[in-house]
Amino acid sequence: MCGIVGYIGEREVVPVILEGLKRLEYRGYDSAGIAILKENKLKIKKTEGRLEKLICKVNSDPGFVGSNIGIGHTRWATHGEPNEINAHPHTDCKGEIAVVHNGIIENYTKLKEKLTAEGHEFKSGTDTEVIAHLVEKFYNNNNNLEDAVRHAMQEVQGAYAIGVISTREPDKIVAARFGSPLIIGTGKRGHFIASDVPAILPYTQDVVYLGEKEIAVLTKDDIDFRNIKEFEKLEKESVKIEWDVKSADIGGFSHFMLKEIYEQPGVIRNALYRLVKPEGMTALGGIFALENYFKKRGKTIQDLNKIIIVACGTSWHAALIGEYVIENLARIPVEVEYASEFQYRCPTIDKDTLIILISQSGETADTITSMREAKKRGGNIFGICNVVGSTIYRETEAGIYTLAGPEIGVASTKAFTSQLFALYLIALYLGRMKGNVSLGKGIRLVKGLKEIPEKIEEILNTSEKNIIKIAEKFYKHKNFLYLGRNVNFPIALEGALKLKEISYIHAEGYPAGEMKHGPIALIDKNMPVVVVVPEDSVYEKVMSNIEEVKARGGKVIAVATKGDKEIAKKADYVIYIPRTEEILTPLLTVIPLQLLAYHIAVKRGCDVDKPRNLAKSVTVE
């Protein structure tokens, strides 16, 4: 989690670092800090809490003007409570070295004990501080800074992305990475390190993705890439980021989350333009790459006998819908696994098994671990992620980029619908290839997909006022129940998760048919029940579930199909969606639930974009 920014070059460094941290605060906001080198001295400011406190502290100190090199950090606490002492950067005993770190050092206790015995004095309760002291230890052996960092990182176990500066060599930043993401930005007026692209978009769109156990030495004129162990020189190619500065700005919206909800029609239109053919087929370059991979192994994609989808959080809910859709269209058995549990099982994987990994960032720690475990077992690996150049991008044989643009709000919205759209395209492709989807059905589904952006716009344009009124009615409630059946059961899970994440209201999602097996005991006049009930093949069954809720005094908020006359007689409140193909309804039913969670959180005065205890990208296990 945590966000790192560093810069060396011709620019005044403090505005660059603070602006970068603003753009990375979604990665962590427990505390923040900055270190600069000025007149061969290290100057550091740190604060607990939000970045605004650090900005005020730095801007009131004239000593933080006139430097062209520095590093900054915004923290999501793992080791040590979120306070000023534990905030990054951390320093060595002499105050000559400053380190910022994203990750977890698993053997820090042993290292700390050893370093303490050698005379090092620790000030914080973090695992990161051992890095500063290790660098100090090896620096004292007459090494240069990059040698000291290289030797230090061979001592640690765990995940790290670090930036290091020193008063002894005030003309360089040393960065290193293993297990946590770090990018290097290249520009005409200097160079950058950052945890994620938005931090440096105002200055450059040319980035290099630092690989596992690699080190980079940045000066204002050059960047030297090496591997950590042998210190061999590496040739790295830069990637041009397609996002622009505006895509990472809030625009005229109150929150990034609301902006990203409204961006969903455009995201899907972009995917339609790139990935869909009119003749009921998809143009998935990633699938073609997978087919070639199968050929190399003497197989064809028709030999697939099982698909396992691995994901976390919201991506796991997309995976569940993918399970319904792929089994329906392609008739291939699908299993959905939590990435955090997959690595502990002994899953049955062979050369005819396809492992689909879903991660917005492409850097989710548990998902990456699962990917590597599946590779060991001989599975065919396919990634769905939003970030070109990410770890999942680099380590999978094939995949799809959702290219939803930067998603800044911690609670995922447009990333979810773009992942879902990618799964529909995979299902349609496999269905056509296996002969289970006729040409006519394929054309009909493609037509339905092409209508989705306009139908989402209709929901956004016609339903928000109604949703705001519903939010005003229920924002003080402490519990919610969400129900759905068939392909909309995972939407109930996603709706409940969104409400929990940003409003801190306890909410649970259930298959509507499971309500009688426990949750019905909770229903009374104080229990709002959100029911996803489009007119589909399970409509009558869900209507019966609504009757059961009403019989016990529950208040029903329904997401229903426009033109449904019966639902208004049964539900207390109705949010309508346009009619579409039954299998495509999740792309529409999720939109009102995103808006409902958003407006309830706003009414409760919650920080929608930065909910407590959460971070956007979970890069530690």
C-alpha positions as CSV (number, residue, x, y, z in Angstrom):
1,M,0.0,0.0,0.0
2,C,1.8,3.3,0.9
3,G,2.8,5.8,-1.7
4,I,6.4,6.8,-2.6
5,V,7.5,9.7,-4.7
6,G,11.1,10.9,-5.4
7,Y,12.6,13.5,-7.8
8,I,16.1,14.7,-8.9
9,G,16.6,17.3,-11.6
10,E,16.3,20.9,-12.4
11,R,12.9,21.6,-10.8
12,E,12.2,22.8,-7.3
13,V,11.7,19.5,-5.6
14,V,9.1,20.2,-2.8
15,P,6.2,21.1,-5.1
16,V,6.9,18.0,-7.2
17,I,6.9,15.7,-4.1
18,L,3.8,17.2,-2.5
19,E,1.8,17.2,-5.7
20,G,2.9,13.5,-6.3
21,L,1.8,12.6,-2.8
22,K,-1.6,14.2,-3.3
23,R,-2.0,12.0,-6.3
24,L,-1.0,8.9,-4.3
25,E,-2.8,9.5,-1.1
26,Y,-5.4,6.8,-2.1
27,R,-2.6,4.3,-1.4
28,G,-2.5,5.3,2.3
29,Y,-3.3,8.3,4.5
30,D,-2.3,7.5,8.0
31,S,0.7,9.8,8.0
32,A,3.0,11.5,5.6
33,G,6.6,12.8,5.3
34,I,9.2,14.4,3.0
35,A,13.0,14.5,3.0
36,I,15.1,16.8,0.9
37,L,18.8,17.4,0.6
38,K,19.9,21.1,0.8
39,E,23.4,22.3,1.2
40,N,24.5,18.7,1.9
41,K,22.2,18.5,4.8
42,L,19.1,16.3,5.3
43,K,15.9,18.2,6.1
44,I,12.8,16.2,7.1
45,K,9.2,17.0,7.9
46,K,6.7,14.4,9.1
47,T,3.1,14.4,10.4
48,E,0.5,12.0,11.5
49,G,-2.9,12.1,9.7
50,R,-3.7,13.5,6.3
51,L,-1.3,15.1,3.8
52,E,-2.8,18.6,4.3
53,K,-1.0,18.8,7.7
54,L,2.3,18.0,6.1
55,I,1.7,20.6,3.3
56,C,1.0,23.3,5.9
57,K,4.1,22.3,7.9
58,V,6.4,22.3,4.9
59,N,5.0,25.5,3.3
60,S,5.6,27.4,6.6
61,D,9.3,26.6,6.7
62,P,11.5,28.7,4.3
63,G,14.2,26.1,4.7
64,F,12.3,23.8,2.4
65,V,12.9,26.1,-0.6
66,G,15.9,25.7,-2.9
67,S,16.4,22.0,-3.3
68,N,16.3,19.8,-6.4
69,I,16.4,16.3,-4.8
70,G,14.0,14.7,-2.4
71,I,11.7,11.7,-1.5
72,G,8.3,11.6,0.0
73,H,5.9,9.1,1.5
74,T,2.2,8.7,2.4
75,R,1.6,5.8,4.7
76,W,-0.8,2.9,5.2
77,A,0.3,1.5,8.6
78,T,1.4,-2.1,8.9
79,H,4.1,-2.1,11.7
80,G,3.7,0.6,14.3
81,E,0.7,2.9,15.0
82,P,0.1,5.8,12.7
83,N,2.0,8.7,14.4
84,E,4.7,11.2,13.5
85,I,7.5,9.0,14.9
86,N,6.5,6.1,12.7
87,A,5.9,8.2,9.6
88,H,8.4,7.9,6.8
89,P,11.1,8.9,5.8
90,H,13.2,7.0,8.4
91,T,16.9,7.8,9.0
92,D,20.1,6.2,10.3
93,C,21.8,6.9,13.6
94,K,23.8,9.9,12.2
95,G,20.9,11.4,10.3
96,E,22.8,11.1,7.0
97,I,20.5,8.6,5.2
98,A,16.7,8.9,4.6
99,V,14.6,5.9,3.4
100,V,11.0,5.7,2.2
101,H,9.5,2.2,1.9
102,N,6.4,0.4,0.7
103,G,6.1,-3.3,1.7
104,I,6.7,-5.5,4.7
105,I,10.1,-6.6,6.0
106,E,9.3,-10.0,7.5
107,N,12.6,-10.6,9.3
108,Y,12.8,-7.1,10.8
109,T,12.7,-8.3,14.4
110,K,15.8,-10.4,14.0
111,L,17.5,-7.7,12.0
112,K,16.6,-5.1,14.6
113,E,18.0,-7.2,17.4
114,K,21.2,-7.8,15.5
115,L,21.7,-4.1,14.6
116,T,20.9,-3.0,18.2
117,A,23.5,-5.3,19.5
118,E,26.0,-3.7,17.0
119,G,25.2,-0.3,18.5
120,H,22.4,1.1,16.3
121,E,19.7,3.1,18.0
122,F,16.1,2.8,16.8
123,K,13.5,5.5,17.2
124,S,10.3,4.1,15.7
125,G,8.2,1.0,15.9
126,T,8.3,0.3,12.1
127,D,9.9,-2.5,10.1
128,T,11.2,0.2,7.7
129,E,13.8,1.7,10.0
130,V,15.9,-1.4,9.8
131,I,16.6,-0.6,6.1
132,A,18.0,2.8,7.1
133,H,20.4,1.2,9.6
134,L,21.3,-1.6,7.3
135,V,22.3,0.9,4.6
136,E,24.3,2.8,7.2
137,K,26.1,-0.4,8.2
138,F,27.2,-1.2,4.7
139,Y,27.8,2.4,3.8
140,N,30.4,2.6,6.6
141,N,32.4,-0.1,4.8
142,N,33.5,2.5,2.2
143,N,30.8,1.5,-0.3
144,N,28.9,4.1,-2.4
145,L,25.2,4.5,-1.7
146,E,24.0,2.0,-4.4
147,D,26.4,-0.7,-3.1
148,A,25.2,-0.1,0.5
149,V,21.6,-0.4,-0.6
150,R,22.3,-3.5,-2.7
151,H,24.0,-5.2,0.3
152,A,21.3,-4.1,2.7
153,M,18.4,-5.5,0.5
154,Q,20.1,-8.9,0.3
155,E,19.7,-9.1,4.1
156,V,16.0,-8.5,4.2
157,Q,13.1,-10.9,3.7
158,G,9.8,-9.7,2.5
159,A,8.5,-7.1,0.1
160,Y,9.9,-3.7,-0.6
161,A,9.9,-0.7,-2.9
162,I,12.3,1.9,-1.5
163,G,13.8,5.2,-2.3
164,V,17.1,6.3,-0.5
165,I,19.0,9.6,-0.4
166,S,22.2,10.5,1.5
167,T,24.1,13.7,2.5
168,R,27.3,11.9,1.5
169,E,26.2,11.7,-2.1
170,P,23.6,14.5,-2.6
171,D,23.5,14.0,-6.4
172,K,21.6,10.7,-6.5
173,I,18.5,8.8,-5.5
174,V,18.8,5.0,-5.2
175,A,15.6,2.9,-5.7
176,A,15.1,-0.8,-5.3
177,R,12.2,-3.2,-5.6
178,F,11.0,-6.7,-4.8
179,G,7.3,-7.6,-4.4
180,S,6.0,-4.1,-4.2
181,P,5.5,-1.8,-7.3
182,L,7.9,1.0,-8.2
183,I,8.2,2.9,-11.5
184,I,10.9,5.2,-12.8
185,G,9.8,8.3,-14.7
186,T,12.1,9.8,-17.3
187,G,11.9,13.4,-18.2
188,K,13.9,16.2,-19.9
189,R,14.3,18.2,-16.7
190,G,14.9,15.3,-14.3
191,H,13.9,11.8,-13.2
192,F,11.3,10.4,-10.8
193,I,10.5,7.4,-8.7
194,A,6.9,6.6,-7.8
195,S,4.6,3.9,-6.6
196,D,2.1,4.6,-9.3
197,V,1.7,6.5,-12.6
198,P,-0.7,9.3,-11.4
199,A,2.1,10.8,-9.2
200,I,4.2,11.8,-12.1
201,L,1.7,12.4,-14.9
202,P,2.0,16.2,-14.7
203,Y,5.7,15.9,-15.7
204,T,6.2,12.8,-17.9
205,Q,4.3,10.0,-19.6
206,D,7.5,7.9,-20.1
207,V,8.1,5.3,-17.4
208,V,10.2,2.2,-16.8
209,Y,8.8,-0.5,-14.6
210,L,11.4,-1.6,-12.2
211,G,11.6,-5.5,-12.0
212,E,11.9,-7.9,-9.1
213,K,15.2,-7.5,-7.2
214,E,16.3,-4.6,-9.4
215,I,18.0,-1.4,-8.4
216,A,18.0,2.0,-10.1
217,V,20.5,4.9,-9.5
218,L,19.0,8.2,-10.6
219,T,21.0,11.4,-11.2
220,K,19.6,14.5,-12.8
221,D,21.1,13.5,-16.1
222,D,21.0,9.7,-16.1
223,I,19.5,6.5,-14.8
224,D,21.5,3.3,-14.3
225,F,19.6,0.0,-13.9
226,R,21.2,-3.0,-12.3
227,N,20.1,-6.3,-10.7
228,I,20.7,-6.4,-7.0
229,K,22.5,-9.7,-6.5
230,E,25.3,-9.5,-9.2
231,F,24.9,-5.8,-9.8
232,E,25.0,-6.4,-13.6
233,K,23.9,-3.6,-15.8
234,L,20.4,-3.9,-17.3
235,E,18.9,-2.4,-20.4
236,K,15.3,-1.3,-19.7
237,E,12.8,0.0,-22.2
238,S,10.4,2.8,-21.3
239,V,6.6,2.6,-21.8
240,K,4.5,5.5,-22.9
241,I,1.5,5.9,-20.6
242,E,-1.7,6.6,-22.5
243,W,-3.4,8.4,-19.6
244,D,-3.2,12.2,-19.5
245,V,-3.2,14.6,-16.5
246,K,-6.9,15.3,-16.8
247,S,-7.8,11.6,-16.4
248,A,-6.2,11.7,-12.9
249,D,-7.9,15.0,-11.9
250,I,-11.2,15.3,-10.1
251,G,-12.8,17.6,-12.7
252,G,-16.0,19.2,-11.6
253,F,-17.1,16.3,-9.4
254,S,-17.4,16.4,-5.6
255,H,-15.3,13.2,-5.3
256,F,-13.2,10.9,-7.5
257,M,-15.6,8.1,-6.8
258,L,-18.6,10.0,-8.3
259,K,-16.4,11.0,-11.3
260,E,-15.4,7.4,-11.8
261,I,-19.0,6.2,-11.6
262,Y,-19.9,8.7,-14.4
263,E,-16.9,7.6,-16.5
264,Q,-18.2,4.0,-16.9
265,P,-20.1,4.6,-20.1
266,G,-16.9,6.0,-21.7
267,V,-14.8,3.1,-20.4
268,I,-17.1,0.5,-21.9
269,R,-17.3,2.4,-25.2
270,N,-13.5,2.4,-25.4
271,A,-13.5,-1.4,-24.8
272,L,-16.2,-1.9,-27.4
273,Y,-14.2,0.1,-30.0
274,R,-11.0,-1.9,-29.3
275,L,-12.2,-5.4,-28.6
276,V,-15.6,-6.2,-30.3
277,K,-16.3,-7.2,-33.9
278,P,-19.8,-6.7,-35.2
279,E,-20.2,-10.3,-36.4
280,G,-20.9,-11.6,-32.9
281,M,-17.2,-12.2,-32.2
282,T,-14.5,-10.5,-30.1
283,A,-11.1,-9.2,-31.1
284,L,-9.1,-10.2,-28.1
285,G,-5.4,-10.0,-28.8
286,G,-4.7,-11.6,-25.4
287,I,-6.8,-14.7,-26.4
288,F,-4.9,-14.9,-29.7
289,A,-1.6,-14.9,-27.6
290,L,-3.0,-17.6,-25.4
291,E,-3.9,-19.7,-28.4
292,N,-0.4,-19.4,-29.7
293,Y,0.9,-20.4,-26.2
294,F,-1.4,-23.5,-26.4
295,K,0.0,-24.4,-29.8
296,K,3.6,-24.3,-28.5
297,R,2.5,-26.9,-25.9
298,G,0.8,-29.1,-28.6
299,K,-2.7,-28.1,-27.5
300,T,-5.6,-25.9,-28.7
301,I,-7.8,-23.6,-26.8
302,Q,-10.6,-26.1,-27.4
303,D,-8.7,-28.5,-25.1
304,L,-9.5,-26.3,-22.1
305,N,-11.3,-28.5,-19.4
306,K,-11.4,-26.1,-16.5
307,I,-11.0,-22.4,-15.7
308,I,-10.0,-21.1,-12.3
309,I,-10.5,-17.4,-11.7
310,V,-8.4,-15.9,-8.9
311,A,-9.1,-12.4,-7.4
312,C,-9.6,-10.3,-4.3
313,G,-12.3,-7.9,-3.1
314,T,-14.4,-6.3,-5.8
315,S,-12.4,-8.2,-8.5
316,W,-13.6,-11.4,-6.8
317,H,-17.2,-10.3,-7.3
318,A,-16.5,-9.7,-11.0
319,A,-15.0,-13.2,-11.0
320,L,-18.2,-14.7,-9.6
321,I,-20.2,-13.2,-12.4
322,G,-17.6,-14.4,-14.9
323,E,-18.2,-17.9,-13.5
324,Y,-21.9,-17.7,-14.4
325,V,-21.3,-16.2,-17.8
326,I,-18.5,-18.5,-18.9
327,E,-20.3,-21.6,-17.8
328,N,-23.5,-20.4,-19.5
329,L,-21.9,-19.4,-22.9
330,A,-18.8,-21.7,-23.1
331,R,-20.0,-24.7,-21.1
332,I,-16.5,-24.9,-19.4
333,P,-16.4,-25.6,-15.6
334,V,-15.3,-22.6,-13.7
335,E,-14.0,-22.2,-10.1
336,V,-13.6,-18.9,-8.4
337,E,-10.9,-18.6,-5.7
338,Y,-9.9,-15.9,-3.2
339,A,-6.3,-15.1,-4.0
340,S,-5.5,-14.9,-0.3
341,E,-6.6,-18.6,0.2
342,F,-5.6,-20.1,-3.2
343,Q,-1.9,-20.4,-2.3
344,Y,-2.7,-22.5,0.8
345,R,-4.7,-25.1,-1.0
346,C,-3.6,-27.9,-3.3
347,P,-5.7,-27.0,-6.4
348,T,-6.0,-29.5,-9.2
349,I,-4.3,-27.8,-12.1
350,D,-3.0,-29.4,-15.3
351,K,-1.9,-28.3,-18.8
352,D,-5.6,-28.0,-19.9
353,T,-6.5,-25.6,-17.0
354,L,-6.7,-21.9,-17.6
355,I,-6.0,-19.6,-14.6
356,I,-7.5,-16.1,-15.0
357,L,-6.1,-13.5,-12.6
358,I,-8.0,-10.3,-12.0
359,S,-6.4,-7.2,-10.5
360,Q,-7.0,-3.5,-11.1
361,S,-3.5,-2.6,-10.3
362,G,-1.8,-5.7,-11.5
363,E,0.2,-5.5,-8.3
364,T,-2.1,-7.2,-5.8
365,A,0.2,-9.2,-3.6
366,D,-2.0,-12.3,-3.0
367,T,-3.0,-12.5,-6.6
368,I,0.7,-12.4,-7.7
369,T,1.5,-15.1,-5.2
370,S,-1.4,-17.2,-6.6
371,M,-0.2,-16.6,-10.2
372,R,3.3,-17.9,-9.4
373,E,1.9,-21.0,-7.5
374,A,-0.4,-21.8,-10.5
375,K,2.6,-21.5,-12.9
376,K,4.6,-24.0,-10.8
377,R,1.6,-26.4,-11.2
378,G,1.6,-26.1,-15.0
379,G,-1.5,-24.0,-15.5
380,N,-2.0,-21.6,-18.4
381,I,-2.0,-18.1,-17.0
382,F,-4.2,-15.2,-18.3
383,G,-4.3,-11.7,-16.7
384,I,-7.0,-9.1,-16.6
385,C,-5.6,-5.8,-15.2
386,N,-5.8,-2.0,-15.7
387,V,-2.1,-1.1,-15.6
388,V,0.2,-1.7,-18.6
389,G,3.7,-2.8,-17.3
390,S,2.5,-4.1,-13.9
391,T,3.7,-7.4,-12.5
392,I,0.8,-9.4,-13.7
393,Y,1.2,-7.9,-17.1
394,R,4.8,-8.9,-17.2
395,E,4.5,-12.4,-15.8
396,T,1.4,-13.8,-17.6
397,E,1.5,-15.5,-21.0
398,A,-1.5,-13.5,-22.2
399,G,-4.2,-11.1,-21.0
400,I,-6.5,-8.2,-21.4
401,Y,-5.9,-4.6,-20.4
402,T,-9.1,-3.0,-19.3
403,L,-7.6,0.5,-19.8
404,A,-10.2,2.1,-17.6
405,G,-7.7,4.9,-16.8
406,P,-6.5,5.8,-13.3
407,E,-9.0,4.9,-10.6
408,I,-8.3,7.2,-7.6
409,G,-11.3,6.4,-5.4
410,V,-10.4,3.6,-3.0
411,A,-13.8,1.9,-3.6
412,S,-13.7,0.4,-7.1
413,T,-16.4,1.3,-9.6
414,K,-15.2,1.7,-13.2
415,A,-12.5,-0.9,-12.7
416,F,-15.2,-3.4,-11.7
417,T,-17.4,-2.8,-14.8
418,S,-14.4,-2.9,-17.0
419,Q,-13.2,-6.2,-15.5
420,L,-16.8,-7.5,-15.9
421,F,-16.8,-6.4,-19.5
422,A,-13.6,-8.3,-20.2
423,L,-15.0,-11.5,-18.7
424,Y,-18.1,-11.2,-21.0
425,L,-15.8,-10.9,-24.0
426,I,-13.8,-14.0,-22.9
427,A,-17.0,-15.9,-22.4
428,L,-18.4,-14.9,-25.8
429,Y,-15.1,-15.8,-27.5
430,L,-14.9,-19.2,-25.9
431,G,-18.6,-19.9,-26.5
432,R,-18.1,-19.2,-30.2
433,M,-14.9,-21.2,-30.5
434,K,-16.5,-24.2,-28.8
435,G,-19.7,-24.0,-30.9
436,N,-22.0,-23.3,-27.9
437,V,-22.9,-19.7,-29.1
438,S,-24.4,-19.5,-32.5
439,L,-23.7,-16.7,-35.0
440,G,-27.2,-15.3,-34.3
441,K,-26.8,-15.4,-30.6
442,G,-23.3,-13.9,-30.8
443,I,-24.6,-11.0,-32.9
444,R,-27.4,-10.4,-30.5
445,L,-25.1,-10.4,-27.4
446,V,-22.7,-8.0,-29.2
447,K,-25.6,-5.7,-30.0
448,G,-26.6,-5.9,-26.3
449,L,-23.1,-5.0,-25.2
450,K,-23.0,-2.0,-27.6
451,E,-26.2,-0.7,-26.0
452,I,-24.8,-0.9,-22.4
453,P,-23.0,2.5,-22.4
454,E,-26.2,4.4,-23.4
455,K,-28.2,2.5,-20.9
456,I,-25.8,3.3,-18.1
457,E,-26.1,6.9,-19.1
458,E,-29.8,6.6,-18.8
459,I,-29.5,5.3,-15.2
460,L,-27.2,8.1,-14.3
461,N,-29.4,10.8,-15.9
462,T,-32.7,9.6,-14.5
463,S,-32.1,7.8,-11.2
464,E,-29.7,9.9,-9.1
465,K,-32.3,12.2,-7.6
466,N,-34.4,9.2,-6.6
467,I,-31.3,7.5,-5.1
468,I,-30.4,10.7,-3.1
469,K,-33.9,10.7,-1.6
470,I,-33.5,7.0,-0.6
471,A,-30.1,7.8,0.9
472,E,-31.7,10.6,3.0
473,K,-34.2,8.1,4.3
474,F,-31.8,5.3,5.3
475,Y,-28.3,6.9,6.0
476,K,-28.7,6.6,9.8
477,H,-29.4,2.9,9.7
478,K,-26.8,0.6,11.1
479,N,-27.4,-2.6,9.1
480,F,-28.4,-3.5,5.5
481,L,-29.1,-6.7,3.7
482,Y,-28.6,-7.2,0.0
483,L,-30.2,-10.0,-2.0
484,G,-29.9,-11.3,-5.5
485,R,-30.2,-14.5,-7.5
486,N,-28.4,-16.1,-10.4
487,V,-26.1,-13.8,-12.2
488,N,-27.1,-10.9,-10.0
489,F,-26.2,-12.6,-6.7
490,P,-22.6,-11.3,-6.9
491,I,-24.1,-7.8,-7.5
492,A,-25.7,-8.1,-4.1
493,L,-22.3,-8.9,-2.7
494,E,-20.7,-5.9,-4.5
495,G,-23.5,-3.5,-3.4
496,A,-23.0,-4.6,0.2
497,L,-19.2,-4.2,0.0
498,K,-19.5,-0.7,-1.4
499,L,-21.7,0.4,1.4
500,K,-19.4,-1.1,4.0
501,E,-16.3,0.3,2.5
502,I,-17.3,4.0,2.3
503,S,-20.1,4.5,4.8
504,Y,-19.0,2.1,7.6
505,I,-22.5,0.6,7.8
506,H,-22.6,-3.1,8.4
507,A,-24.0,-4.7,5.3
508,E,-24.2,-8.3,4.0
509,G,-24.9,-9.7,0.6
510,Y,-26.7,-13.1,0.2
511,P,-28.3,-15.3,-2.5
512,A,-31.9,-14.4,-2.1
513,G,-32.8,-18.1,-1.7
514,E,-30.4,-18.4,1.3
515,M,-32.3,-15.7,3.2
516,K,-34.4,-18.4,4.9
517,H,-31.3,-20.2,6.1
518,G,-30.4,-17.6,8.6
519,P,-30.5,-13.9,7.6
520,I,-34.3,-13.8,7.8
521,A,-33.9,-13.7,11.6
522,L,-32.4,-10.2,11.3
523,I,-35.4,-8.7,9.4
524,D,-37.6,-6.2,11.2
525,K,-38.8,-2.7,10.6
526,N,-35.3,-1.3,11.1
527,M,-33.7,-3.6,8.5
528,P,-33.5,-2.1,5.0
529,V,-33.2,-4.9,2.4
530,V,-31.8,-4.0,-1.1
531,V,-33.1,-6.5,-3.6
532,V,-31.8,-6.9,-7.2
533,V,-34.9,-8.0,-9.1
534,P,-34.7,-7.4,-12.9
535,E,-37.4,-9.2,-15.0
536,D,-35.5,-12.3,-15.8
537,S,-35.8,-16.1,-15.5
538,V,-35.7,-16.0,-11.6
539,Y,-38.0,-12.9,-11.3
540,E,-40.9,-14.8,-9.7
541,K,-38.6,-16.4,-7.1
542,V,-37.1,-13.1,-6.1
543,M,-40.5,-11.5,-5.9
544,S,-41.4,-14.3,-3.4
545,N,-38.4,-13.4,-1.4
546,I,-39.6,-9.8,-1.3
547,E,-42.9,-11.0,0.1
548,E,-41.1,-12.8,2.9
549,V,-39.2,-9.6,3.8
550,K,-42.4,-7.5,3.7
551,A,-44.2,-10.1,5.9
552,R,-41.6,-9.4,8.7
553,G,-41.8,-5.7,8.5
554,G,-38.6,-5.1,6.4
555,K,-38.2,-2.1,4.2
556,V,-37.4,-3.1,0.6
557,I,-35.3,-1.1,-1.9
558,A,-35.6,-2.7,-5.3
559,V,-33.4,-2.4,-8.4
560,A,-35.9,-3.4,-11.1
561,T,-36.5,-3.3,-14.8
562,K,-38.1,-0.2,-16.3
563,G,-41.7,-0.9,-17.1
564,D,-42.2,-3.5,-14.3
565,K,-45.6,-2.6,-12.9
566,E,-45.7,-5.3,-10.2
567,I,-42.5,-4.3,-8.3
568,A,-44.0,-0.9,-7.3
569,K,-46.8,-2.7,-5.5
570,K,-44.3,-4.8,-3.4
571,A,-41.3,-2.7,-2.8
572,D,-41.1,0.5,-0.6
573,Y,-38.6,2.1,-3.0
574,V,-37.7,1.3,-6.6
575,I,-34.7,2.2,-8.7
576,Y,-35.3,1.3,-12.4
577,I,-32.8,0.1,-15.0
578,P,-33.4,-0.2,-18.7
579,R,-34.2,-3.6,-20.1
580,T,-31.3,-5.7,-21.6
581,E,-30.3,-9.3,-22.2
582,E,-30.7,-11.3,-19.0
583,I,-27.0,-12.3,-18.9
584,L,-25.9,-8.7,-19.3
585,T,-28.0,-7.2,-16.5
586,P,-25.1,-7.0,-13.9
587,L,-23.5,-4.3,-16.0
588,L,-26.6,-2.2,-15.3
589,T,-27.8,-3.4,-11.8
590,V,-24.5,-2.4,-10.2
591,I,-24.8,1.3,-11.1
592,P,-27.6,2.2,-8.7
593,L,-25.9,0.3,-5.9
594,Q,-22.7,2.3,-6.5
595,L,-24.7,5.5,-6.4
596,L,-26.7,4.4,-3.3
597,A,-23.5,3.7,-1.3
598,Y,-21.9,6.9,-2.5
599,H,-24.8,9.1,-1.4
600,I,-25.3,7.4,1.9
601,A,-21.6,7.9,2.7
602,V,-21.9,11.6,1.7
603,K,-24.9,12.1,4.0
604,R,-23.0,10.4,6.9
605,G,-20.1,12.9,6.3
606,C,-17.6,10.1,5.4
607,D,-14.5,10.7,3.4
608,V,-15.7,8.8,0.4
609,D,-12.4,8.7,-1.6
610,K,-10.3,7.7,1.4
611,P,-12.3,5.4,3.7
612,R,-10.6,4.6,7.0
613,N,-8.2,1.7,7.2
614,L,-8.3,1.0,3.5
615,A,-5.9,1.6,0.6
616,K,-6.4,1.3,-3.1
617,S,-3.7,-1.2,-4.0
618,V,-3.1,-4.1,-1.5
619,T,0.6,-4.8,-2.2
620,V,1.3,-6.6,1.0
621,E,0.0,-10.0,2.1
